[in-house]
Amino acid sequence: MVPLWPSQLQNGHQIVAVLIDVVALEASDVEIDTWLADGTVDLGGGASYARLQDCEFPLGRDDWVAVVPAGHAIATSRVRDISLSQLANEPFVLATGGCTHHARSLAEDLGFELTDIRVKVRDWASSYALFREGLGVTVVPESTLPGDLRGLRALPFTDNLHRYFGLKSSEQTSGTPLAVTCLEVASSLACSTEDW
């Protein structure tokens, strides 16, 4: 939410006093898109962009990684990285984090499907509990990896799979001076896309 206080005069100069009320809400991509569409929020964040050019206001990039139980054949092998297609027929825990871009859409983008999805789970913590129990393998954003990887092995992909995250504005506030300023400030704090 980004309300604007009216302009004030002080010592003959016009001063615009701005109150930016940032309310952090955890929501799914679908919920955020709905809130933006109906004007409930002015700006929303998302991490479901498969390509940088799909991000309205990019803020960062996260790598996708494979996570397998420590006793899995892939975990006990000497491989340093794998291809997502190597997981296509494995028992799979589809962890989404509430995002529309996840392992299933990654596989579809690469021209195949995950054939043995055992369970779909939104919450990252719950998904790690399921992996540790050996229910299946998965693909998650690297930033969601727990500090304690006991019982798990995380591997990077040879496919160079990334997700991009950023901000988008509602149609009602898009282009307003305040929204533009907020997005410019956020973009200035983000990493340079040249570093990605």
MARBA-3410 file (N, C-alpha, C, O; in Angstrom, 1 decimal):
196
0.9,-1.2,0.0,0.0,0.0,0.0,0.9,1.2,0.0,1.9,1.3,0.7 ~ 0.5,2.2,-0.8,1.4,3.4,-0.9,0.5,4.6,-1.0,0.3,5.2,-2.0 ~ 0.0,5.1,0.2,-0.8,6.3,0.2,0.1,7.6,0.1,1.2,7.6,0.5 ~ -0.5,8.6,-0.5,0.3,9.9,-0.7,-0.4,11.0,0.2,-1.6,11.2,0.1 ~ 0.4,11.6,1.0,-0.1,12.8,1.8,-0.2,14.0,0.9,0.6,14.1,-0.1
-1.1,14.9,1.1,-1.1,16.1,0.2,0.1,17.0,0.4,0.8,16.9,1.4 ~ 0.4,17.7,-0.7,1.5,18.6,-0.7,1.3,19.7,0.4,0.2,20.0,0.7 ~ 2.4,20.1,1.0,2.4,21.1,2.0,3.4,22.2,1.7,4.3,22.0,0.9 ~ 3.1,23.4,2.2,4.0,24.5,2.0,4.9,24.7,3.3,4.3,24.8,4.4 ~ 6.2,24.9,3.1,7.0,25.1,4.2,8.1,26.1,3.8,8.9,25.8,2.8
8.2,27.2,4.4,9.2,28.2,4.0,9.1,28.6,2.6,10.1,28.9,1.9 ~ 7.9,28.7,2.0,7.7,29.1,0.6,8.0,28.0,-0.4,7.9,28.2,-1.6 ~ 8.4,26.8,0.1,8.7,25.7,-0.9,7.7,24.6,-0.7,7.1,24.4,0.4 ~ 7.4,24.0,-1.8,6.4,23.0,-1.8,7.1,21.7,-1.4,8.2,21.3,-2.0 ~ 6.6,21.0,-0.4,7.2,19.7,0.0,6.1,18.7,-0.1,5.0,18.9,0.3
6.5,17.6,-0.7,5.6,16.5,-0.9,5.9,15.5,0.2,7.0,14.9,0.2 ~ 5.0,15.3,1.2,5.2,14.3,2.2,4.6,13.0,1.8,3.4,13.0,1.5 ~ 5.4,12.0,1.8,4.9,10.7,1.3,5.0,9.7,2.4,6.1,9.6,3.1 ~ 4.0,9.0,2.6,4.0,7.9,3.6,3.9,6.6,2.8,2.9,6.4,2.1 ~ 4.9,5.8,2.9,4.8,4.5,2.2,4.6,3.5,3.2,5.4,3.2,4.1
3.5,2.9,3.2,3.1,1.8,4.1,3.3,0.5,3.5,2.5,0.1,2.6 ~ 4.4,-0.2,3.8,4.7,-1.5,3.2,4.1,-2.6,4.2,4.5,-2.7,5.3 ~ 3.2,-3.4,3.6,2.7,-4.5,4.4,3.1,-5.7,3.7,2.7,-6.0,2.5 ~ 3.9,-6.5,4.4,4.4,-7.8,3.8,3.3,-8.9,4.0,2.9,-9.2,5.1 ~ 2.8,-9.4,2.9,1.8,-10.5,2.9,2.4,-11.7,2.1,3.0,-11.5,1.1
2.2,-12.9,2.7,2.6,-14.0,1.9,1.4,-14.6,1.2,0.3,-14.8,1.8 ~ 1.5,-14.7,-0.1,0.4,-15.1,-0.9,0.9,-15.9,-2.1,2.0,-15.8,-2.5 ~ -0.1,-16.6,-2.7,0.3,-17.3,-4.0,0.3,-16.3,-5.1,-0.2,-15.2,-5.0 ~ 0.9,-16.7,-6.2,0.9,-15.8,-7.4,-0.5,-15.5,-7.9,-0.7,-14.3,-8.3 ~ -1.4,-16.4,-7.8,-2.8,-16.2,-8.2,-3.4,-15.1,-7.3,-4.1,-14.2,-7.8
-3.2,-15.2,-6.0,-3.8,-14.3,-5.1,-3.2,-12.9,-5.3,-3.9,-11.9,-5.3 ~ -1.9,-12.8,-5.5,-1.3,-11.5,-5.8,-1.8,-10.9,-7.1,-2.1,-9.7,-7.1 ~ -1.9,-11.7,-8.1,-2.5,-11.1,-9.4,-3.9,-10.6,-9.2,-4.3,-9.6,-9.8 ~ -4.7,-11.4,-8.4,-6.1,-11.0,-8.1,-6.1,-9.6,-7.3,-6.9,-8.7,-7.7 ~ -5.3,-9.5,-6.3,-5.2,-8.3,-5.5,-4.8,-7.1,-6.4,-5.3,-6.0,-6.2
-3.8,-7.3,-7.3,-3.4,-6.2,-8.2,-4.5,-5.8,-9.1,-4.8,-4.7,-9.4 ~ -5.2,-6.8,-9.7,-6.3,-6.6,-10.7,-7.4,-5.8,-10.0,-8.0,-4.9,-10.7 ~ -7.8,-6.1,-8.8,-8.9,-5.4,-8.2,-8.5,-4.2,-7.4,-9.4,-3.6,-6.7 ~ -7.2,-3.8,-7.4,-6.8,-2.6,-6.7,-6.6,-2.8,-5.2,-6.5,-1.8,-4.5 ~ -6.6,-4.0,-4.7,-6.5,-4.2,-3.2,-5.1,-3.8,-2.8,-4.9,-3.2,-1.7
-4.1,-4.0,-3.6,-2.7,-3.6,-3.4,-2.2,-2.8,-4.6,-2.7,-3.0,-5.7 ~ -1.2,-1.9,-4.3,-0.7,-1.1,-5.4,0.5,-1.8,-6.1,0.6,-1.7,-7.3 ~ 1.3,-2.5,-5.3,2.5,-3.2,-5.8,2.5,-4.6,-5.3,2.1,-4.8,-4.1 ~ 2.9,-5.5,-6.1,3.0,-6.9,-5.6,4.3,-7.5,-6.1,4.8,-7.2,-7.1 ~ 4.8,-8.5,-5.3,6.0,-9.1,-5.7,5.7,-10.5,-6.2,4.8,-11.2,-5.8
6.6,-11.0,-7.1,6.4,-12.4,-7.6,7.7,-13.0,-7.9,8.7,-12.3,-8.2 ~ 7.8,-14.3,-7.8,9.0,-15.0,-8.1,8.8,-16.1,-9.1,9.5,-17.1,-9.1 ~ 7.8,-15.9,-10.0,7.5,-17.0,-10.9,7.7,-16.6,-12.4,7.0,-17.0,-13.3 ~ 8.8,-15.9,-12.6,9.1,-15.5,-14.0,10.2,-16.5,-14.5,11.3,-16.6,-13.9 ~ 9.9,-17.1,-15.6,10.9,-18.1,-16.2,11.9,-17.3,-17.0,13.1,-17.8,-17.1
11.6,-16.1,-17.5,12.5,-15.3,-18.3,12.6,-13.9,-17.7,11.6,-13.4,-17.2 ~ 13.8,-13.4,-17.8,14.0,-12.0,-17.3,13.0,-11.0,-18.0,12.5,-10.1,-17.3 ~ 12.8,-11.1,-19.3,12.0,-10.2,-20.0,10.5,-10.2,-19.6,9.8,-9.4,-19.9 ~ 10.1,-11.3,-18.8,8.8,-11.4,-18.3,8.5,-10.5,-17.1,7.4,-10.3,-16.6 ~ 9.6,-10.1,-16.4,9.6,-9.4,-15.2,9.3,-7.9,-15.5,10.1,-7.3,-16.2
8.3,-7.3,-14.9,8.0,-5.9,-15.1,9.1,-5.1,-14.5,9.6,-4.2,-15.2 ~ 9.4,-5.3,-13.3,10.5,-4.6,-12.6,11.4,-5.7,-11.9,11.1,-6.0,-10.7 ~ 12.4,-6.2,-12.6,13.2,-7.3,-12.0,14.0,-6.8,-10.8,14.6,-5.7,-10.7 ~ 14.1,-7.7,-9.8,14.9,-7.4,-8.6,16.0,-8.5,-8.4,17.0,-8.2,-7.7 ~ 15.8,-9.7,-8.9,16.8,-10.7,-8.6,16.6,-12.0,-9.4,15.6,-12.1,-10.1
17.5,-12.9,-9.2,17.4,-14.2,-9.8,17.8,-15.3,-8.8,18.6,-15.0,-7.9 ~ 17.1,-16.4,-9.0,17.4,-17.5,-8.1,17.6,-18.8,-9.0,16.9,-18.9,-10.0 ~ 18.5,-19.6,-8.6,18.7,-20.8,-9.4,17.9,-22.0,-8.9,17.6,-22.1,-7.7 ~ 17.4,-22.8,-9.8,16.6,-24.0,-9.4,17.7,-25.1,-9.1,18.7,-25.2,-9.8 ~ 17.4,-25.9,-8.1,18.3,-27.0,-7.8,17.4,-28.3,-7.6,16.3,-28.2,-7.2
18.1,-29.4,-7.8,17.4,-30.7,-7.5,17.7,-31.0,-6.1,18.8,-30.8,-5.6 ~ 16.8,-31.6,-5.4,17.0,-32.1,-4.1,16.5,-33.6,-4.0,15.4,-33.9,-4.4 ~ 17.4,-34.4,-3.6,17.2,-35.8,-3.5,17.5,-36.3,-2.1,18.4,-35.8,-1.4 ~ 16.8,-37.4,-1.6,17.2,-37.9,-0.3,18.6,-38.4,-0.3,19.1,-38.9,-1.4 ~ 19.3,-38.4,0.8,20.7,-38.7,0.9,21.0,-40.2,0.4,22.1,-40.4,-0.1
20.0,-41.1,0.6,20.2,-42.4,0.2,19.9,-42.7,-1.2,20.0,-43.9,-1.7 ~ 19.4,-41.8,-2.0,19.0,-42.0,-3.4,20.2,-42.2,-4.2,21.3,-41.8,-3.9 ~ 20.1,-43.0,-5.3,21.2,-43.4,-6.2,21.9,-42.1,-6.7,23.1,-42.1,-6.9 ~ 21.2,-41.1,-7.0,21.8,-39.9,-7.5,22.7,-39.2,-6.5,23.8,-38.7,-6.7 ~ 22.2,-39.2,-5.2,22.9,-38.6,-4.1,24.2,-39.4,-3.8,25.2,-38.8,-3.4
24.2,-40.7,-4.0,25.4,-41.5,-3.6,26.4,-41.6,-4.8,27.5,-42.1,-4.6 ~ 26.0,-41.1,-5.9,26.9,-41.1,-7.1,27.9,-39.9,-7.0,27.7,-39.1,-6.1 ~ 28.8,-39.9,-7.9,29.8,-38.8,-7.8,29.4,-37.6,-8.7,30.3,-36.8,-9.0 ~ 28.2,-37.6,-9.2,27.8,-36.5,-10.1,27.8,-35.1,-9.3,27.5,-35.1,-8.1 ~ 28.2,-34.1,-10.0,28.2,-32.8,-9.4,27.0,-32.0,-9.8,26.5,-31.1,-9.1
26.4,-32.3,-11.0,25.2,-31.6,-11.4,24.4,-32.6,-12.3,25.0,-33.6,-12.8 ~ 23.1,-32.3,-12.5,22.3,-33.2,-13.3,21.4,-32.4,-14.2,21.3,-31.2,-14.1 ~ 20.7,-33.1,-15.1,19.7,-32.5,-16.0,18.4,-32.7,-15.4,18.1,-33.8,-14.8 ~ 17.5,-31.8,-15.5,16.1,-32.0,-15.0,15.5,-33.2,-15.6,14.7,-33.9,-14.9 ~ 15.8,-33.6,-16.9,15.2,-34.7,-17.5,15.5,-36.0,-16.8,14.8,-37.0,-16.9
16.7,-36.0,-16.0,17.0,-37.2,-15.3,16.0,-37.5,-14.1,16.0,-38.6,-13.6 ~ 15.3,-36.5,-13.8,14.3,-36.7,-12.7,12.9,-37.0,-13.2,12.0,-37.2,-12.4 ~ 12.7,-37.0,-14.5,11.3,-37.0,-15.1,10.5,-38.2,-14.7,9.3,-38.1,-14.5 ~ 11.2,-39.4,-14.5,10.4,-40.6,-14.1,10.6,-41.0,-12.7,10.2,-42.1,-12.3 ~ 11.2,-40.2,-11.9,11.4,-40.4,-10.4,10.1,-40.1,-9.7,9.4,-39.3,-10.1
9.9,-40.8,-8.5,8.8,-40.4,-7.6,9.1,-38.9,-7.3,10.2,-38.6,-6.9 ~ 8.1,-38.1,-7.4,8.4,-36.6,-7.3,7.5,-36.0,-6.3,6.3,-36.2,-6.3 ~ 8.0,-35.1,-5.5,7.3,-34.2,-4.7,7.2,-32.8,-5.4,8.3,-32.2,-5.5 ~ 6.1,-32.4,-5.8,6.0,-31.1,-6.5,5.8,-30.0,-5.5,4.7,-29.7,-5.0 ~ 6.9,-29.4,-5.2,6.9,-28.2,-4.2,6.7,-27.0,-5.0,7.4,-26.7,-6.0
5.7,-26.2,-4.6,5.4,-25.0,-5.4,5.7,-23.6,-4.7,5.9,-22.6,-5.4 ~ 5.6,-23.6,-3.4,5.8,-22.4,-2.7,4.7,-21.4,-3.1,4.8,-20.2,-2.8 ~ 3.6,-21.9,-3.6,2.5,-21.0,-4.1,2.7,-20.3,-5.4,2.0,-19.4,-5.8 ~ 3.8,-20.7,-6.1,4.2,-20.1,-7.4,3.6,-20.9,-8.5,3.4,-22.1,-8.5 ~ 3.3,-20.2,-9.6,2.8,-20.9,-10.8,3.9,-21.4,-11.6,3.7,-22.3,-12.5
5.1,-21.0,-11.4,6.3,-21.5,-12.2,7.1,-22.4,-11.2,7.6,-21.9,-10.2 ~ 7.1,-23.7,-11.5,7.7,-24.6,-10.6,8.2,-25.8,-11.4,8.3,-25.7,-12.7 ~ 8.6,-26.9,-10.8,9.2,-28.0,-11.5,8.4,-28.5,-12.7,8.9,-28.9,-13.7 ~ 7.1,-28.6,-12.5,6.2,-29.1,-13.6,6.3,-28.2,-14.9,6.5,-28.7,-16.0 ~ 6.2,-26.9,-14.6,6.3,-26.0,-15.8,7.7,-25.9,-16.3,7.9,-25.7,-17.5
8.7,-26.1,-15.5,10.1,-26.2,-16.0,10.2,-27.3,-17.0,10.8,-27.2,-18.1 ~ 9.7,-28.5,-16.6,9.8,-29.7,-17.4,9.0,-29.5,-18.7,9.5,-29.8,-19.8 ~ 7.8,-28.9,-18.6,7.1,-28.6,-19.8,7.8,-27.7,-20.8,7.8,-27.9,-22.0 ~ 8.4,-26.7,-20.2,9.2,-25.7,-21.0,10.4,-26.4,-21.7,10.8,-26.0,-22.8 ~ 10.9,-27.5,-21.1,12.0,-28.3,-21.7,11.5,-29.4,-22.6,12.3,-30.1,-23.2
10.2,-29.6,-22.7,9.6,-30.5,-23.7,9.3,-31.9,-23.1,9.2,-32.9,-23.9 ~ 9.2,-32.1,-21.8,8.8,-33.4,-21.2,7.9,-33.1,-20.0,7.7,-32.0,-19.6 ~ 7.5,-34.2,-19.4,6.7,-34.1,-18.2,7.2,-34.9,-17.1,7.9,-35.9,-17.3 ~ 6.8,-34.6,-15.9,7.2,-35.4,-14.7,6.1,-36.4,-14.6,4.9,-36.1,-14.5 ~ 6.5,-37.7,-14.7,5.5,-38.8,-14.9,5.0,-39.4,-13.6,4.0,-40.1,-13.6
5.6,-39.1,-12.4,5.3,-39.8,-11.2,5.2,-38.8,-10.0,5.9,-39.0,-9.0 ~ 4.3,-37.8,-10.1,4.1,-36.9,-9.0,3.3,-37.5,-7.9,2.2,-37.9,-8.1 ~ 4.0,-37.7,-6.8,3.3,-38.4,-5.7,2.5,-37.4,-4.8,1.4,-37.8,-4.3 ~ 3.0,-36.2,-4.7,2.2,-35.2,-3.8,2.6,-33.8,-4.3,3.7,-33.6,-4.7 ~ 1.7,-32.9,-4.2,1.9,-31.5,-4.4,1.8,-30.8,-3.1,0.8,-31.0,-2.4
2.8,-29.9,-2.8,2.8,-29.2,-1.5,3.2,-27.8,-1.8,4.1,-27.5,-2.6 ~ 2.5,-26.9,-1.1,2.8,-25.4,-1.2,4.0,-25.0,-0.3,4.8,-24.2,-0.7 ~ 3.9,-25.4,0.9,4.8,-24.9,2.0,6.2,-25.5,1.8,6.3,-26.8,1.8 ~ 7.3,-24.7,1.8,8.6,-25.2,1.6,9.0,-26.1,2.8,9.6,-27.2,2.5 ~ 8.7,-25.7,4.0,9.1,-26.5,5.2,8.5,-27.9,5.1,9.1,-28.9,5.4
7.2,-28.0,4.8,6.6,-29.2,4.6,7.2,-30.1,3.5,7.3,-31.3,3.7 ~ 7.6,-29.5,2.5,8.2,-30.2,1.4,9.5,-30.8,1.8,9.8,-32.0,1.4 ~ 10.3,-30.1,2.6,11.6,-30.7,3.0,11.4,-31.9,4.0,12.2,-32.8,4.0 ~ 10.3,-31.8,4.8,10.0,-32.9,5.7,9.7,-34.2,4.8,10.1,-35.3,5.1 ~ 8.9,-34.0,3.7,8.6,-35.1,2.9,9.8,-35.6,2.1,9.9,-36.8,2.0
10.7,-34.8,1.7,11.9,-35.3,1.0,12.8,-36.1,2.0,13.3,-37.2,1.6 ~ 12.9,-35.6,3.2,13.7,-36.3,4.2,13.1,-37.7,4.5,13.8,-38.7,4.8 ~ 11.8,-37.8,4.4,11.1,-39.1,4.6,11.3,-40.0,3.4,10.8,-41.2,3.4 ~ 11.9,-39.5,2.3,12.1,-40.4,1.2,11.0,-40.5,0.2,10.9,-41.4,-0.6 ~ 10.0,-39.6,0.3,8.8,-39.7,-0.5,9.1,-39.4,-2.0,8.4,-39.9,-2.9
10.2,-38.7,-2.3,10.5,-38.5,-3.7,11.6,-37.4,-3.8,12.2,-37.0,-2.8 ~ 11.9,-37.1,-5.0,12.9,-36.1,-5.3,12.1,-34.8,-5.7,10.9,-34.8,-5.8 ~ 12.8,-33.7,-5.8,12.1,-32.5,-6.1,13.0,-31.5,-6.7,14.2,-31.7,-6.9 ~ 12.5,-30.3,-7.1,13.2,-29.2,-7.6,12.7,-28.0,-6.9,11.5,-27.8,-6.8 ~ 13.6,-27.2,-6.3,13.2,-26.0,-5.5,14.2,-24.9,-5.9,15.3,-25.1,-6.4
13.8,-23.6,-5.6,14.7,-22.5,-5.7,15.8,-22.6,-4.7,15.5,-23.0,-3.5 ~ 17.0,-22.3,-5.1,18.1,-22.5,-4.2,18.0,-21.7,-2.9,18.4,-22.1,-1.8 ~ 17.3,-20.5,-3.0,17.1,-19.6,-1.8,16.2,-20.3,-0.7,16.2,-19.8,0.4 ~ 15.5,-21.3,-1.1,14.6,-21.9,-0.1,15.3,-23.1,0.6,14.7,-23.7,1.5 ~ 16.5,-23.5,0.2,17.2,-24.6,0.9,17.3,-24.3,2.4,17.7,-23.2,2.8
17.0,-25.3,3.2,17.2,-25.1,4.6,18.7,-25.1,5.0,19.5,-25.6,4.3 ~ 18.9,-24.5,6.1,20.3,-24.4,6.6,20.9,-25.8,6.9,22.1,-26.0,6.8 ~ 20.0,-26.7,7.3,20.4,-28.0,7.7,20.0,-29.0,6.5,18.8,-29.3,6.4 ~ 21.0,-29.5,5.8,20.7,-30.4,4.7,20.9,-31.8,5.1,20.9,-32.7,4.2 ~ 20.9,-32.1,6.4,21.1,-33.5,6.7,19.9,-34.4,6.1,18.8,-34.0,6.2
20.3,-35.5,5.5,19.3,-36.4,4.9,19.0,-36.0,3.5,18.2,-36.7,2.9 ~ 19.6,-34.9,3.0,19.3,-34.4,1.6,20.6,-34.2,0.9,21.7,-34.0,1.5 ~ 20.5,-34.1,-0.4,21.6,-33.6,-1.3,21.0,-32.7,-2.3,20.0,-33.1,-3.0 ~ 21.5,-31.5,-2.4,21.1,-30.5,-3.4,22.1,-30.5,-4.5,23.3,-30.5,-4.3 ~ 21.6,-30.5,-5.8,22.5,-30.5,-6.9,22.1,-29.4,-7.9,20.9,-29.3,-8.2
23.0,-28.7,-8.5,22.7,-27.7,-9.5,22.3,-28.4,-10.8,22.6,-29.6,-11.0 ~ 21.7,-27.7,-11.7,21.3,-28.3,-13.0,22.2,-27.9,-14.1,22.8,-26.8,-14.1 ~ 22.5,-28.8,-15.0,23.2,-28.5,-16.2,22.4,-27.6,-17.2,23.0,-27.0,-18.1 ~ 21.1,-27.6,-17.0,20.2,-26.9,-17.9,20.2,-25.4,-17.6,19.6,-24.6,-18.4 ~ 20.9,-24.9,-16.6,20.9,-23.5,-16.2,19.5,-23.0,-16.0,19.0,-22.0,-16.7
18.8,-23.5,-15.1,17.4,-23.2,-14.8,17.4,-22.1,-13.7,18.0,-22.2,-12.6 ~ 16.7,-21.0,-14.0,16.6,-19.9,-13.1,15.1,-19.5,-13.0,14.3,-19.7,-13.8 ~ 14.8,-18.8,-11.9,13.6,-18.0,-11.8,14.0,-16.6,-11.4,14.9,-16.3,-10.8 ~ 13.2,-15.7,-11.9,13.4,-14.3,-11.7,12.3,-13.7,-10.8,11.2,-14.2,-10.9 ~ 12.6,-12.8,-10.0,11.6,-12.2,-9.1,11.7,-10.7,-9.2,12.7,-10.1,-9.5
10.5,-10.1,-9.0,10.4,-8.7,-9.2,9.1,-8.2,-8.7,8.3,-8.9,-8.0 ~ 8.8,-6.9,-9.0,7.6,-6.2,-8.6,6.8,-5.9,-9.8,7.3,-5.8,-10.9 ~ 5.5,-5.9,-9.6,4.6,-5.4,-10.6,3.5,-4.5,-9.9,3.2,-4.6,-8.8 ~ 3.0,-3.6,-10.7,2.0,-2.6,-10.2,0.6,-2.9,-10.7,0.4,-3.6,-11.7 ~ -0.3,-2.4,-9.9,-1.7,-2.6,-10.3,-2.0,-1.6,-11.5,-1.3,-0.6,-11.6
-3.0,-1.9,-12.3,-3.4,-1.0,-13.3,-3.8,0.4,-12.8,-3.5,1.4,-13.4 ~ -4.4,0.4,-11.6,-4.8,1.7,-11.0,-3.7,2.6,-10.6,-3.8,3.8,-10.7 ~ -2.5,2.0,-10.3,-1.4,2.8,-9.8,-0.2,2.8,-10.8,0.7,3.6,-10.6 ~ -0.3,2.0,-11.8,0.8,2.0,-12.8,1.0,3.3,-13.4,0.1,3.9,-13.9 ~ 2.2,3.8,-13.4,2.6,5.1,-14.0,2.4,6.3,-13.1,2.8,7.4,-13.5
1.8,6.1,-11.9,1.6,7.2,-11.0,3.0,7.6,-10.5,3.9,6.7,-10.4 ~ 3.2,8.9,-10.2,4.6,9.3,-9.7,5.0,8.5,-8.5,6.2,8.1,-8.4 ~ 4.1,8.2,-7.6,4.5,7.5,-6.4,4.9,6.0,-6.7,5.9,5.5,-6.2 ~ 4.1,5.4,-7.6,4.4,4.0,-7.9,5.8,3.9,-8.7,6.6,3.1,-8.4 ~ 5.9,4.9,-9.6,7.2,4.9,-10.4,8.4,5.1,-9.4,9.4,4.5,-9.6
8.2,6.0,-8.5,9.3,6.3,-7.5,9.6,5.1,-6.7,10.8,4.7,-6.5 ~ 8.6,4.4,-6.2,8.8,3.2,-5.4,9.5,2.1,-6.2,10.4,1.4,-5.7 ~ 9.1,1.9,-7.4,9.7,0.9,-8.3,11.2,1.3,-8.6,12.0,0.4,-8.7 ~ 11.4,2.6,-8.8,12.8,3.0,-9.1,13.7,2.8,-7.9,14.8,2.3,-8.1 ~ 13.2,3.1,-6.7,14.0,2.8,-5.5,14.3,1.3,-5.4,15.4,0.9,-5.1
13.2,0.5,-5.5,13.4,-0.9,-5.4,14.4,-1.4,-6.4,15.3,-2.2,-6.1 ~ 14.3,-0.9,-7.7,15.2,-1.4,-8.7,16.6,-0.9,-8.4,17.6,-1.7,-8.8 ~ 16.8,0.2,-7.8,18.2,0.7,-7.5,18.8,-0.2,-6.4,20.0,-0.2,-6.4 ~ 18.0,-0.8,-5.6,18.5,-1.6,-4.5,18.8,-3.1,-5.0,19.5,-3.8,-4.4 ~ 18.3,-3.4,-6.2,18.4,-4.8,-6.7,19.8,-4.9,-7.4,20.5,-4.0,-7.7
20.1,-6.2,-7.6,21.4,-6.5,-8.3,21.2,-6.1,-9.7,20.1,-6.0,-10.3 ~ 22.3,-5.7,-10.3,22.3,-5.4,-11.8,22.0,-6.7,-12.5,22.6,-7.7,-12.2 ~ 21.1,-6.6,-13.5,20.8,-7.8,-14.3,22.0,-8.2,-15.1,22.0,-9.4,-15.6 ~ 23.0,-7.4,-15.3,24.3,-7.8,-16.0,25.0,-8.9,-15.1,25.8,-9.7,-15.7 ~ 24.8,-8.9,-13.8,25.4,-9.9,-12.9,24.7,-11.2,-13.0,25.2,-12.2,-12.4
23.6,-11.3,-13.6,22.8,-12.6,-13.6,23.3,-13.4,-14.8,22.8,-14.5,-15.0
END
